[in-house]
Amino acid sequence: MGTGENMPGLDVLIQCLTPREKEVFFFITRGLPNKVAAAELGVSQRTIEAHRARIFRKMHVRNATELARQVFSRLNPHISDNQQA
């Protein structure tokens, strides 16, 4: 990832998400389980899993940890990967 140079801001990253994916995105970034997101949004856990998979694909990450790292890097572009470790 480097130092975060030439990385779009978080708002640009989120723009590629649908309104429902944005809702699920914020559950993910708060570290909440699928069960909680499903209950709060009134959908099944499988639906949340499908949204998560699309979010990860759109953001080019494999899991919630990588997504959190992407978010952190965009919120703190002055901090290099070496400083995060």
ROSE-4610 file (N, C-alpha, C; in Angstrom, 1 decimal, always signed):
// ROSE-4610
residu = [M/M/M/G/G/G/T/T/T/G/G/G/E/E/E/N/N/N/M/M/M/P/P/P/G/G/G/L/L/L/D/D/D/V/V/V/L/L/L/I/I/I/Q/Q/Q/C/C/C/L/L/L/T/T/T/P/P/P/R/R/R/E/E/E/K/K/K/E/E/E/V/V/V/F/F/F/F/F/F/F/F/F/I/I/I/T/T/T/R/R/R/G/G/G/L/L/L/P/P/P/N/N/N/K/K/K/V/V/V/A/A/A/A/A/A/A/A/A/E/E/E/L/L/L/G/G/G/V/V/V/S/S/S/Q/Q/Q/R/R/R/T/T/T/I/I/I/E/E/E/A/A/A/H/H/H/R/R/R/A/A/A/R/R/R/I/I/I/F/F/F/R/R/R/K/K/K/M/M/M/H/H/H/V/V/V/R/R/R/N/N/N/A/A/A/T/T/T/E/E/E/L/L/L/A/A/A/R/R/R/Q/Q/Q/V/V/V/F/F/F/S/S/S/R/R/R/L/L/L/N/N/N/P/P/P/H/H/H/I/I/I/S/S/S/D/D/D/N/N/N/Q/Q/Q/Q/Q/Q/A/A/A]
num = [1/1/1/2/2/2/3/3/3/4/4/4/5/5/5/6/6/6/7/7/7/8/8/8/9/9/9/10/10/10/11/11/11/12/12/12/13/13/13/14/14/14/15/15/15/16/16/16/17/17/17/18/18/18/19/19/19/20/20/20/21/21/21/22/22/22/23/23/23/24/24/24/25/25/25/26/26/26/27/27/27/28/28/28/29/29/29/30/30/30/31/31/31/32/32/32/33/33/33/34/34/34/35/35/35/36/36/36/37/37/37/38/38/38/39/39/39/40/40/40/41/41/41/42/42/42/43/43/43/44/44/44/45/45/45/46/46/46/47/47/47/48/48/48/49/49/49/50/50/50/51/51/51/52/52/52/53/53/53/54/54/54/55/55/55/56/56/56/57/57/57/58/58/58/59/59/59/60/60/60/61/61/61/62/62/62/63/63/63/64/64/64/65/65/65/66/66/66/67/67/67/68/68/68/69/69/69/70/70/70/71/71/71/72/72/72/73/73/73/74/74/74/75/75/75/76/76/76/77/77/77/78/78/78/79/79/79/80/80/80/81/81/81/82/82/82/83/83/83/84/84/84/85/85/85]
x = [+0.8/+0.0/+0.8/+2.0/+2.8/+2.4/+2.6/+2.3/+0.9/+0.1/-1.2/-1.3/-0.2/-0.2/-1.0/-1.7/-2.5/-3.7/-4.0/-5.1/-6.4/-7.5/-8.7/-9.1/-9.8/-10.3/-11.4/-11.8/-12.8/-14.1/-14.5/-15.8/-15.8/-14.7/-14.6/-14.8/-14.1/-14.2/-15.6/-16.3/-17.7/-18.7/-18.4/-19.3/-19.7/-18.8/-19.0/-20.1/-20.5/-21.4/-22.8/-23.7/-25.1/-25.5/-26.7/-27.1/-27.1/-27.6/-27.6/-26.2/-25.3/-24.0/-23.3/-23.6/-23.1/-23.5/-24.7/-25.2/-24.4/-24.2/-23.5/-22.0/-21.5/-20.1/-19.9/-20.8/-20.6/-20.7/-21.5/-21.5/-20.2/-19.6/-18.4/-17.3/-17.2/-16.1/-16.2/-17.4/-17.5/-17.2/-16.9/-16.6/-17.8/-19.0/-20.2/-20.4/-20.9/-21.2/-22.3/-22.3/-23.4/-24.8/-24.9/-26.1/-26.7/-25.9/-26.3/-26.8/-26.0/-26.3/-27.7/-27.8/-29.1/-30.3/-30.1/-31.2/-31.6/-30.6/-30.8/-31.4/-31.0/-31.5/-32.7/-33.1/-34.3/-34.2/-33.0/-32.7/-32.1/-31.9/-31.2/-29.7/-29.1/-27.6/-27.0/-27.7/-27.2/-27.2/-28.2/-28.2/-27.0/-26.8/-25.6/-24.3/-24.2/-23.0/-22.8/-23.9/-23.9/-23.5/-24.0/-23.6/-22.1/-21.6/-20.2/-19.3/-19.7/-18.9/-18.8/-19.9/-19.9/-19.0/-19.1/-18.3/-16.8/-16.5/-15.1/-14.6/-15.4/-15.0/-14.8/-15.8/-15.7/-14.5/-14.1/-13.0/-11.7/-11.7/-10.5/-9.8/-10.6/-10.1/-10.6/-10.0/-10.4/-11.2/-11.1/-11.8/-12.0/-12.6/-12.9/-11.6/-10.6/-9.3/-8.7/-8.7/-8.1/-9.0/-10.3/-11.2/-10.8/-10.7/-10.3/-9.0/-8.1/-6.8/-6.9/-7.8/-8.1/-8.7/-9.6/-10.3/-9.3/-8.5/-7.5/-6.5/-6.0/-5.1/-5.6/-6.9/-7.5/-7.8/-8.1/-8.3/-7.0/-5.9/-4.6/-3.6/-3.6/-2.7/-1.3/-1.0/+0.3/+1.1/+0.4/+1.0/+1.3/+2.5/+3.0/+2.6/+2.6/+2.4/+3.3/+4.6/+5.6/+5.2/+4.6/+4.2/+3.0/+2.1/+0.9/+1.2/+2.3/+2.6/+2.9]
y = [-1.2/+0.0/+1.3/+1.2/+2.4/+3.4/+4.7/+5.7/+6.3/+5.8/+6.3/+7.4/+7.7/+8.7/+8.1/+9.1/+8.7/+7.8/+7.7/+6.8/+7.7/+7.3/+8.1/+8.2/+9.2/+9.3/+8.3/+8.2/+7.2/+7.5/+8.8/+9.1/+8.6/+8.7/+8.3/+6.7/+6.1/+4.6/+4.1/+4.8/+4.4/+4.7/+5.7/+6.0/+4.9/+3.9/+2.7/+1.8/+2.0/+1.1/+1.5/+0.6/+0.9/+1.4/+2.0/+2.4/+1.3/+0.1/-1.0/-1.4/-1.5/-1.9/-0.9/+0.4/+1.4/+1.1/+0.7/+0.4/-0.8/-1.8/-3.0/-2.7/-1.8/-1.4/-0.8/+0.0/+0.6/-0.4/-1.4/-2.5/-3.2/-3.5/-4.2/-3.4/-2.1/-1.2/-1.0/-1.2/-1.2/-2.5/-3.5/-4.8/-5.6/-5.3/-6.0/-7.3/-8.3/-9.6/-9.5/-10.4/-10.4/-10.5/-11.3/-11.5/-10.1/-9.3/-8.0/-7.1/-7.1/-6.3/-6.8/-8.1/-8.7/-8.3/-8.4/-8.0/-6.5/-5.7/-4.2/-3.8/-4.5/-4.1/-4.9/-5.9/-6.7/-7.6/-8.2/-9.1/-10.4/-11.4/-12.6/-12.4/-13.3/-13.3/-13.6/-14.4/-14.8/-13.5/-12.7/-11.4/-10.5/-10.5/-9.7/-10.3/-11.6/-12.2/-11.9/-11.8/-11.5/-10.0/-9.1/-7.7/-7.6/-8.3/-8.3/-8.7/-9.8/-10.3/-9.3/-8.6/-7.5/-6.4/-6.0/-4.9/-5.2/-6.4/-6.9/-6.9/-7.3/-7.4/-6.0/-5.1/-3.7/-3.0/-3.3/-2.6/-3.3/-4.4/-5.2/-5.7/-6.2/-6.8/-8.2/-9.0/-10.4/-10.6/-9.7/-9.9/-8.6/-8.7/-7.5/-6.8/-7.6/-7.0/-6.2/-6.7/-5.9/-4.6/-4.8/-3.6/-2.5/-3.0/-2.0/-1.3/-2.1/-1.5/-0.4/-0.7/+0.2/+1.5/+1.3/+2.5/+3.3/+2.6/+3.3/+4.1/+3.4/+4.0/+5.3/+5.3/+6.5/+7.6/+7.2/+8.2/+8.8/+8.0/+8.4/+8.3/+9.0/+8.8/+9.1/+9.9/+10.3/+9.2/+8.1/+7.0/+5.9/+5.5/+4.4/+3.1/+2.0/+0.7/+0.2/+0.7/+0.3/+0.8/+2.0/+2.6/+1.9/+1.3/+0.7/-0.6/-1.3/-2.7/-2.7]
z = [+0.0/+0.0/+0.0/+0.6/+0.6/+1.6/+1.3/+2.3/+2.1/+1.2/+1.0/+0.0/-0.7/-1.8/-2.9/-3.6/-4.7/-4.4/-3.1/-2.7/-2.6/-3.2/-3.1/-1.6/-1.2/+0.1/+0.4/+1.6/+2.0/+1.3/+1.2/+0.6/-0.9/-1.6/-3.0/-3.0/-2.0/-2.0/-1.7/-0.8/-0.5/-1.6/-2.5/-3.5/-4.4/-4.5/-5.4/-4.8/-3.6/-2.9/-3.0/-3.1/-3.1/-1.7/-1.5/-0.2/+0.8/+0.5/+1.4/+1.8/+0.7/+1.0/+1.9/+1.8/+2.7/+4.1/+4.3/+5.7/+6.2/+5.4/+5.9/+6.1/+5.2/+5.4/+6.8/+7.2/+8.5/+9.7/+9.5/+10.5/+10.5/+9.3/+9.2/+9.9/+9.6/+10.1/+11.6/+12.2/+13.6/+14.3/+13.4/+14.0/+14.5/+14.0/+14.5/+13.6/+14.3/+13.6/+12.6/+11.6/+10.6/+11.3/+12.4/+13.1/+13.5/+14.1/+14.5/+13.4/+12.3/+11.1/+10.5/+10.5/+9.9/+10.8/+12.1/+13.0/+12.8/+12.8/+12.7/+11.4/+10.3/+9.0/+8.6/+9.4/+9.1/+7.9/+7.7/+6.7/+7.2/+6.4/+6.9/+6.9/+7.7/+7.8/+6.4/+5.6/+4.3/+3.4/+3.6/+2.8/+3.2/+4.4/+4.9/+4.3/+4.3/+3.7/+2.3/+1.5/+0.1/+0.0/+0.8/+0.7/+1.0/+2.1/+2.5/+1.3/+0.7/-0.5/-1.6/-1.9/-2.9/-2.5/-1.2/-0.7/-0.8/-0.4/-0.4/-1.9/-2.8/-4.2/-4.8/-4.5/-5.0/-4.4/-3.2/-2.5/-2.6/-3.4/-3.6/-2.4/-1.5/-0.3/-0.1/+0.7/+0.9/+2.2/+3.1/+4.4/+5.2/+6.3/+7.1/+7.6/+7.9/+8.4/+7.3/+6.0/+4.9/+4.7/+4.8/+4.7/+5.7/+7.0/+8.0/+7.7/+7.2/+6.9/+5.7/+4.8/+3.7/+4.3/+5.1/+5.7/+6.6/+7.4/+8.2/+7.3/+6.3/+5.4/+4.7/+4.4/+3.8/+4.8/+6.0/+7.1/+7.6/+7.5/+8.0/+6.9/+5.8/+4.7/+5.0/+6.1/+6.4/+7.2/+7.6/+8.3/+7.3/+7.3/+6.3/+6.9/+6.0/+6.4/+7.5/+7.5/+8.5/+9.8/+9.9/+11.1/+11.7/+10.9/+11.3/+12.0/+11.6/+12.1/+13.6]
